[in-house]
Amino acid sequence: MGSKRNAAVNRLFIWVRRQSTKVKAFLVVVCAVVALVALKLLVHDHNLFFVASEIIHFAGILVLIYKLSTLKTCSGLSLKTQELTAIFLATRLCCSYFMEGDIHTILDLVTLVSTLWVVYMMRFKLKASYIADLDNMPLYYVAVPSAILAILVKPYTHHALIARIMWASAVYLESISVLPQLRMMQNAKMIEPFTANYVFALGLARFLGCAHWIIKVYDSAGRYLFLVGAGYIWLPMVILAEVVQTFILADFCYYYIKSAMNGQLLVTLPLPV
């Protein structure tokens, strides 16, 4: 029974692989819409999506901590992505503490502490296993555009200007902080299980965050987009940032699911991410 199911899954993946880019994009959109409809019908408090997103992100970091603690290697991990993650978490935590001070603040704190531990292990304790040659995306490719965009497009609230710029920069930086990790995995071609599980957790977390905003806009018939913003641009930019990160990770998630369904421990990326 199991072999028949695996054979059917393999045929499905082969069929999908043979399709054109337009057809693949259409299939991704259809799957995303179906998932969004299911989430809207099954979950009544859509704010829980953000909480679930942050918990899943933290769970992904725990996977890395387990890898570093047991295998004593950081091979396959991008130090640059971890440092960018620590930067946007620290920025968001600072803003959240003064602007909100809720459950998200606590989740950001525990995730930041865990990420800093990963950075410490990679920089000092397990430095010999870090493959710097593969982690070759310059940080300014990610950090500079995020900072410039944060100055130009930020929320209009009663908070201090610097706080609003910091909050915007955290949003933009988070949306593309995973790029160095994806670049490193593409350079390596093969991704071991712990790193793959971590990146898949990021993809799932970002989809839930994206679902929150899309359903929020749908429920308000589009009016939610114009509640707050600099010239009505801020909230659309937040949603765009979530969508961008979701699509950045979608290609990897496809190969992750494919490898998992085939019972493969290693994820292979034959195409550019």
N, C-alpha and C positions, 0 to 999 in steps of 0.2 A: 504493500500500500504506500509506504513511504517512498519507495523508488519511483513509483508511478507519479506521485506528486512532484518529486524533484525533477522528473523528466518533463512534466508539464511546465514547471517554472522555468526550466532551461529553455524550452521552446519559446516561452513568452519573452524571455530576455533576448534571445537570438532575434526574434521578430522585431523587438523594439530597437535593437542595435542596427538593423538593416534599414530602418526608416530614415527619412531625410531630417535635417535639423528642424525644419518647420513643423513636421509631424511630431517630433520629440517634444518640441516646445508646447505644442497643443496638448499633448498627453500630460505634460507636467501641469499645465494650467487646469485641465480637467480634474486631475487627482487633487490638486490644491483646493479647488472649489468644492469637491465632494467632502474633503476633510473639514473645510470651514463650515459647511452646512451641518455636518455631523456634530462638530464642536458647539455650534450655536444651539442645536436642538437638545444636546445632552447636558450642557453646562449652562446654568441660568445666571450665575454671577461671573461675568466675563472678566472681572478684575482678578479672578483666580488664575487666569492665564499668565499674568506677569509673575505671580508668586511661584507658579509651577515652572516657569521659564528660569527663574533664578535658582530654584532648587535643583533643576536638572543641570544647570551650569555648574553648581557646586558639586553635584555628583560626578560630573566629568572631571573636575579637579581632583576629587578623591581617587578616581581611577589612576590619575597620574601619580599621586602620592603613593598609592599602593605599588605602582611600577617602580618608582625610584627607591622605595624602601626595601622591596624584595629582590628586584633584579639588579639593583645597584648600577643602573645605566640610564642615561637620558638620550640614547641614540634614537633618532627619528623625531625628536621634539625641537620645535623652534623656540629658541630663547627670546627672539625678538617678539614673537606673538605673546609670550608670557609677560614680557616687560610692558608691552602695549596694553595688555589686559590689566596689569597692576596699575598702570597710569590712569586708565579710564575708570577703573573701580575706585581708586583713591579720590579722583576728582568727583565722581558721582556720590561717593560716600560723604565727602565734605559738604556738597550741596544738599544732599538728602538730610543730613543732620540738622542743618539750619533752615531748610525750606519745608521739610516734611516730617521727619522723625517718626517713621512707622516701621512695619514689618520689613519693608524693603531695605531700610537702613541696617537692620540686623543681618539680613541675608547678604547684603553687600560687604559688611564687615567680616563675616566668617569666610566669604569667598576671597576677599582681599588677603586676609591672613594666610589662607591656604595657598594662594597664588604666589605670595611673597616667599613662602617656604619652598615652593617649586623653583622659583628664580634663584634663591640662595643655594639650593642643592645643585642646580645646573651650573652656576657660576663658580662654585668653590668645591664642594664635595665630589661632584661627578663630572668635573670639567674635562677630564681626559676622554670621556665617552661622547662629549658634545661634538657634532660634526658641523663646524662653523662654515666649511666650504659650501655645504648645501643650503645653509641658512643665509642666503646672499641677497635678500631684498633690502635695499637701503631704507632705514626707518623714516627718513624725511619724505619718502614717497607717500607715506601714510600720514605722518604727523602734521606736516606743513599744510596740506590741503584741508585737513580737519580744523586746524586752528584758524585759517583764513575764513573758511565757511562759517565758523562759529561767531566770528566778529561781524560778518555780514548778515547772517540769518540766525536769530536767537529769539527766545520767548519774550513777550512784553508782559511782565508782571510787576508787582510792587517791590520785588527784591532788588538788591544792589546790582549794578551793571556787571561787575566782575563775576558775581554769582551766576547771572544769566548766561554770560559767555562761557563760563566753566561748564555749566550744565549742557549747553549746546555742543561744546567740544567733546564732552564725554559721549554724547549720543552719536556724533559723527565718527569718532575714533572707534567706538565699539563696533560699528557697522563694517569696518574694513580691517580691524585688528587681526583677523584670522588669515589675511592674505599671505604674510610671511610663512605661516604653517603650511598653507596649501602650496605655495611655491616650493617649499622644502620637500614636501611629499611628491610633487611632480618631478623634482630633480632626482629623488630616490627611486621613483616608480613603484616600489613595494613598501607597504605600510604595515608595521606589526600591530597585533590586536589591541594593545592598550592605547596606543596613539589613535588608532582608528575609532575605538570606542569613545575617546575623548572628543574627537572632532564631530562624530555623529551626535553626541550629546549637545554640542554647540549648535548643530543644525536643527535639532529638535527644539531646543530652547528658543532659537530665533524664530522658528515657525510659530510657536505659541505666542511670542511677543508680537509678531506680525498679525496673527489672528485676532488678538485683542483690539488692535487699532482698526482693522478692516471691519470687524463686527460692530465696533463702536460707531464708525462712520455710517454703516448700513442701518443700524437701529435709529440713528438720528436723521436719516434721509439726507445725509451730506452736511447737515448744519453743524456737526461737531468740528468740522474742518475750520470753521470761522469763529470759534469761541475765543481762542487766544492766538496771538501771533504778530510777527513784524510784517505788516502789510499783507496779512492773511497767508504768509508763506511758512511760518514756523511748523504748524502741525502737519501740513503736507510734506514738509522736509523730513519730519520725524518718521512718517509712514514710509516715505521713499527710502530712508536709511534702513528701516526694518526689511523692506522688500528686497533691497540690494543685497543685504547680508544673507537673506534667505536663499536668493538665487545663486549667490556665490557658493554657498554650501550644498546646493541641490545636486550638482553634478557628482560631488564626492558621495553624498548620501545614496545616490543611485548605485554606484559601484560597491558601496558598503553593504547595502541590502542584497545586491546580487551575490557577493562573496558569501554572505551569511546564509543565504538560501542554498548555495552550492556546498555548504559545509567547509568553506575555506577559511583558514585562520588569518592568512595574509590578504590584504586588499591590494589589488593591482589596478594601476591607473594608466591604461594604454593611451588615453587621450589627454590633451592639456586641460588643466583645471582652471 
